[in-house]
Amino acid sequence: QVHLVESGGGLVQPGGSLRLSCAASGVNVSLSYVSWHRQTPGKEREMVADMFGFFDVRSYADSVKGRFTISRDADKNMVYLQMTSLIPEDTAVYYCKVSDSWGQGTQVTVSS
């Protein structure tokens, strides 16, 4: 059974940084397609970053390109999302996804 737990969300000022973590069990993140998504009330969940393949091919939504970085640690079986230069529009619940399984989400609020 796959279990994903996100952490690292919180309140941050515009221009600040946060690192989200996703602890995985029941699945090997180094062999899986991994991604981060976000959702705000009334809107569909959108993918912000993903990673797959032996060579860790990454892709990003245009809205976060150059500011967010997805990574994974095979030893710790963790997936990360490093977020920099945060703007209020980044405010959302962020979800980790590994293969077809979702975490419970972590709130990120960007506000002064």
KEFI-905287 format. One record per residue: x, y, z of N, C-alpha, C, CB in turn; residue in three letters. Coordinates in steps of 0.001 Angstrom, whole numbers, always signed. Atoms other than C-alpha are relative to their C-alpha. Glycine has a CB too. Layout:
// residues N
ATOM     n.xx     n.yy     n.zz    ca.xx    ca.yy    ca.zz     c.xx     c.yy     c.zz    cb.xx    cb.yy    cb.zz  residu
ATOM        X        Y        Z        X        Y        Z        X        Y        Z        X        Y        Z     ALA
...
This chain:
// residues 112
ATOM     n.xx     n.yy     n.zz    ca.xx    ca.yy    ca.zz     c.xx     c.yy     c.zz    cb.xx    cb.yy    cb.zz  residu
ATOM     +843    -1189       +0       +0       +0       +0     +879    +1241       +0     -954       +5    +1219     GLN
ATOM     -783    -1225     +142    +1373    +3368    -1062     -526    +1047     +965      -47     +527    -1456     VAL
ATOM     +361    -1065     -924    +1407    +6145    +1513     +956    +1160     -218      +39     -492    +1482     HIS
ATOM     -789    -1203     +250    +2566    +9703     +820     -369    +1060    +1024     -225     +527    -1441     LEU
ATOM     +245    -1041     -989    +2950   +12440    +3413     +819    +1227     -366     +347     -491    +1433     VAL
ATOM     -671    -1256     +307    +3723   +16016    +2430     +250     +793    +1275     -829     +827     -991     GLU
ATOM     -286     -926    -1093    +5294   +18567    +4755     +776    +1177     -563     +796     -697    +1148     SER
ATOM     -798    -1147     +404    +7011   +21927    +4615     -793    +1216     -417     +874     -387    -1101     GLY
ATOM     +807    -1154     +358    +4102   +24173    +3774      -49    +1012    +1125    -1399     -432     -369     GLY
ATOM     +130    -1027    -1020    +3341   +27375    +5627     -237    +1352     -607    +1222      +39     +868     GLY
ATOM     +176    -1392     +406    +3096   +31137    +5449    +1367     +597     -295     -742     +822    +1100     LEU
ATOM    -1260     -618     +388    +5855   +32978    +3617     -277    +1318     -691     +816     -931     -914     VAL
ATOM     +162    -1302     +643    +6313   +36545    +2427     +352      -93    -1481     +876    +1061     +693     GLN
ATOM     -387      -34    +1417    +6491   +37366    -1276    +1515     +144     -138     -716    +1161     -734     PRO
ATOM    -1441      +19     +188    +9995   +36738    -2537     +712    -1057     +812     +559    +1320     +333     GLY
ATOM     -601    +1010     -863   +10597   +34047      +44      +77    -1364     -657     -774     -106    +1279     GLY
ATOM     -198    +1361     +489   +11357   +30367     -313     -583    -1012     +974    +1488     -281     -226     SER
ATOM     +435    +1139     -794    +9974   +27079     +914     +461    -1268     -707    -1552       +4     +206     LEU
ATOM     -252    +1308     +582   +10910   +23462     +419    -1057     -976     +498    +1425     -500     +349     ARG
ATOM     +988    +1023     -336    +8123   +20918     +328     +651    -1373      -97    -1239      +89     -934     LEU
ATOM     -507    +1368      -10    +8880   +17313    +1166    -1158     -974     -105     +825     -275    +1273     SER
ATOM     +997    +1061     +143    +7002   +14151     +324     +671    -1316     +384     -582      -58    -1467     CYS
ATOM     -551    +1272     -469    +7811   +11027    +2301     -857    -1135     -550      +60      -53    +1563     ALA
ATOM     +734    +1079     +649    +6869    +7884     +426     +285    -1344     +666     +357      -63    -1484     ALA
ATOM     -155    +1386     -441    +6285    +4334    +1609     -864     -873     -891     -389     -174    +1511     SER
ATOM     +744     +928     +844    +5135    +1296     -330     +261     +174    -1478    -1449     +148     +254     GLY
ATOM     -347     -243    +1393    +6656    +2618    -3546    +1414     +545      -33    -1005     +984     -685     VAL
ATOM    -1369     -486     +150   +10162    +3325    -4790      -19    +1242     -876     +927    -1096     -609     ASN
ATOM     +110    -1242     +760   +10311    +6975    -5834    +1024      +75    -1122     +163    +1190     +920     VAL
ATOM    -1035      -79    +1029   +13494    +6437    -7827     -396     -763    -1262    +1317     -541     +538     SER
ATOM     +440     +776    +1150   +11654    +4034   -10139    -1358     +462     -513      -56    -1470     +355     LEU
ATOM    +1367     -423     +286    +8414    +5998   -10364      -50    +1360     -667     -813      +27    +1270     SER
ATOM     +323    -1340     +476    +6936    +8931   -12146     -467     +802    +1206    -1095      -30    -1136     TYR
ATOM     +360     -817    -1158    +6742   +11700    -9532     -353    +1406     -467    +1157      +41    +1038     VAL
ATOM     +436    -1331     +402    +5062   +15068    -9672     -559     +752    +1202    -1054      -87    -1121     SER
ATOM     +633     -892     -968    +3825   +18021    -7655    -1131     +755     -725    +1055    +1004     +631     TRP
ATOM    +1165     -691     +535     +437   +19619    -8193     -470    +1000    +1040    -1138    -1000     -378     HIS
ATOM     +587     -945     -955    -1439   +22493    -6635    -1424     +313     -378     +818    +1290      +69     ARG
ATOM    +1417     -294     +214    -5028   +23530    -6219     -433    +1135     +908     -870    -1250     +249     GLN
ATOM     +622    -1072     -768    -6854   +26655    -5120    -1513     -195      -68     +420    +1417     -543     THR
ATOM    +1455     +193      -15   -10561   +26818    -4208     -657     +437    -1308     -614     +769    +1159     PRO
ATOM     +735     -324    +1211   -12800   +26736    -7247     +745     -250    -1291     -399    +1396      +44     GLY
ATOM     -785     +250    +1194   -10027   +25772    -9618     +416    -1464      -60    +1231     +912      -36     LYS
ATOM     -472    +1370     +169    -8838   +22493   -11057    +1429     -125     +489     -102     -436    -1467     GLU
ATOM    -1365     +269     -417    -5719   +20885    -9733     +915      +75    -1226     +106    -1391     +696     ARG
ATOM     -927     -143    +1109    -2749   +21767   -11907    +1364     -573     +386     +128    +1481     -416     GLU
ATOM    -1330     +510     -238     +613   +20114   -12277    +1007    +1139     -100     +340    -1124     -993     MET
ATOM    -1018    -1036      +45    +3549   +22354   -11460    +1370     -547     -388      +88     +690    +1337     VAL
ATOM    -1303     +577     +336    +6472   +19959   -11877      -95    -1512      -11    +1085     +463     +994     ALA
ATOM      -74    +1451      -19    +7225   +16379   -12752    +1405     -467     -356    -1024     -603     -964     ASP
ATOM    -1317     +582     +229   +10164   +14046   -13048     -189    -1478     -319     +938     +198    +1239     MET
ATOM     +121    +1413     +333   +10597   +10659   -14677    +1261     -483     -697    -1230     -248     -884     PHE
ATOM    -1049     +599     +782   +13039    +8269   -16207    +1330     -129     +713     +185     +772    -1216     GLY
ATOM    -1324     +278     -559   +16537    +7053   -15514     +835    +1259     +105     +727    -1029     -846     PHE
ATOM     -802    -1230      +22   +17986   +10446   -16380     -715    +1172     +676     +343     +373    -1439     PHE
ATOM     +706    -1046     -768   +15522   +12362   -14187     -425    +1163     -892     +892     +522    +1139     ASP
ATOM     +530    -1051     +875   +13857   +14272   -16983    -1054     +797     +766     -606     -609    -1311     VAL
ATOM     +897     -873     -748   +12038   +17243   -15473     -763     +924     -949     +789     +826    +1031     ARG
ATOM     +739    -1036     +708    +9329   +19545   -16716     -764     +836    +1017     -966     -616    -1054     SER
ATOM     +631     -957     -901    +7640   +22573   -15201    -1102     +767     -714    +1037     +970     +565     TYR
ATOM    +1001     -913     +523    +4543   +24645   -15661     +669    +1345     -289    -1186     +165    +1001     ALA
ATOM     -591    -1292     +356    +5327   +27966   -17312      -20     +979    +1167     -735     +601    -1185     ASP
ATOM     +169     -950    -1101    +4106   +29792   -14215    +1055     -144    +1091    -1363     -166     +605     SER
ATOM     -994     +219    -1059    +6846   +28285   -12030    +1394     -227     -547     -400    -1178     +851     VAL
ATOM    -1291     +289     +616    +9654   +27709   -14498    +1049    +1025     +426     -131      -22    -1528     LYS
ATOM    -1076     -873     -462   +12924   +29107   -13208      -76     +330    +1474       -8    +1262     -781     GLY
ATOM     +164     -298    -1429   +11568   +29392    -9660     -120    -1266     +848    -1231     +872     +212     ARG
ATOM     +221    +1248     -733   +10653   +25824    -8640     +934    -1078     -550    -1490     -454     -105     PHE
ATOM     -835    +1127     +390   +12828   +22718    -8692     -501    -1271     +663    +1468     +256     +366     THR
ATOM     +415    +1303     -528   +11644   +19126    -8295    +1228     -902      +85    -1114     -651     -896     ILE
ATOM    -1111     +933     -153   +14027   +16499    -6999     -463    -1198     +808    +1214     +683     +679     SER
ATOM     +331    +1174     -802   +14074   +13104    -5341    +1273     -580     +587     -747    -1062     -844     ARG
ATOM    -1104     +631     -710   +16286   +11243    -2921     -320    -1486     +114     +227     +651    +1415     ASP
ATOM     +281    +1433      +18   +16437    +7514    -3543     +274     -638    +1358     +833     -689    -1078     ALA
ATOM     -357     +600    -1290   +18104    +6742     -207    -1088     +235    +1046    +1333     +569     +499     ASP
ATOM    +1031     -343     -981   +15417    +8529    +1809    -1405     -286     -511     +111    +1459     +381     LYS
ATOM    +1302     +225     +629   +12611    +7680     -621     -912    +1217     +153     -671    -1235     +602     ASN
ATOM     +695    -1273     -152   +11592   +11324     -646      -56     +731    -1348     +700     +878    +1070     MET
ATOM     +119     -908    +1137   +10403   +13785    -3274      -88    +1414     +561    -1253     -347     -898     VAL
ATOM      -50    -1374     -491   +11006   +17511    -2891     -465     +980    -1073    +1419     +353     +457     TYR
ATOM     +282    -1124     +881    +9805   +20764    -4370     +598    +1239     +655    -1548     +169     -259     LEU
ATOM     -610    -1232     -473   +12112   +23713    -3800     -654    +1168     -720    +1539       -7     -227     GLN
ATOM     +726    -1133     +565   +10182   +26935    -4317     +702    +1284     +418    -1490       +3     +459     MET
ATOM     -653    -1272     -270   +11899   +30312    -4594     -765    +1128     -673    +1462      -23     -479     THR
ATOM     +648    -1193     +573   +10832   +33855    -5470    -1518     -155       -6     +510     +259    -1436     SER
ATOM    +1435     +273      -84    +7354   +33014    -4266     -821    +1278     -169     -336     -665    +1338     LEU
ATOM     +938    -1100     +236    +4465   +35248    -5305    -1363     -398     +548      -93     +353    -1520     ILE
ATOM    +1323     +340     -555     +915   +35475    -3938     -775    -1014     -842     -827    +1256     +144     PRO
ATOM     +701     +938     +881     -346   +33546    -6965     +437    -1450     +206     +223     +391    -1442     GLU
ATOM     -434    +1363     -325    +1591   +30519    -5684     -775     -579    +1178    +1492      -16     +310     ASP
ATOM     +797     +479    -1123     -804   +30274    -2750     -948    -1104     -452     -789    +1156     +635     THR
ATOM     +802    +1160     +386    -2468   +26862    -2926     +286    -1137     +968     +300     -431    -1467     ALA
ATOM     -341    +1269     -640    -2629   +23403    -1438     +845     -784    -1000    -1297     -811     +435     VAL
ATOM     -927     +720     +863     +288   +21444    -2860      -60    -1494     +311    +1442     +536     +174     TYR
ATOM     +127    +1448     -122      +50   +17720    -3494    +1158     -694     -697    -1336     -478     -582     TYR
ATOM     -994     +877     +585    +2680   +15127    -4131     -722    -1180     -641    +1030     -478    +1066     CYS
ATOM     +558    +1179     +666    +1906   +12336    -6574    +1142     -903     -415     -869     +396    -1234     LYS
ATOM     -978     +996     +402    +3932    +9159    -7036     -757    -1130     -685     +832     -523    +1226     VAL
ATOM     +790     +905     +851    +2708    +6891    -9824    -1442     +472      +41     +119    -1503     +473     SER
ATOM    +1413     -395       -8    -1072    +6947    -9264     -499     +380    +1387     -850    -1121     -548     ASP
ATOM     +398     -281    -1368    -1070    +7772    -5558     +264    +1453     +378     +728     -923     +954     SER
ATOM      -70    -1400     -422    -1664   +11155    -3956     +253     +104    +1496    -1292     +738     -366     TRP
ATOM      -77     -341    -1399     -634   +12675     -671    -1215     +801     +412    +1272     +770     +295     GLY
ATOM    +1163     -701     -541    -3010   +14599    +1551      +59    +1500     -248     -119     -262    +1482     GLN
ATOM     -149    -1415     +322    -1654   +18015     +588     +574     +809    +1154    -1328     +575     -404     GLY
ATOM     -539     -934     -989     +120   +20850    +2376     -260    +1419     -496    +1535     -242     +243     THR
ATOM     +393    -1374     +372     -992   +24485    +2413    +1230     +896      -97    -1006     +584    +1032     GLN
ATOM    -1009    -1042     +180    +1319   +27162    +1052     -729    +1323     -174     +935     -302    -1229     VAL
ATOM     +605    -1322      +76     +321   +30776    +1630    +1101    +1040     -147     -873     +291    +1250     THR
ATOM     -984    -1058     +253    +2314   +33644     +162     -699    +1340     +205     +614     -110    -1453     VAL
ATOM     +681    -1242     -356    +1326   +36910    +1771     +900     +840     +886    -1340     -286     +707     SER
ATOM     -732     -908     -871    +2807   +39969    +3380     -846     +384    +1210     +428    +1254     -771     SER
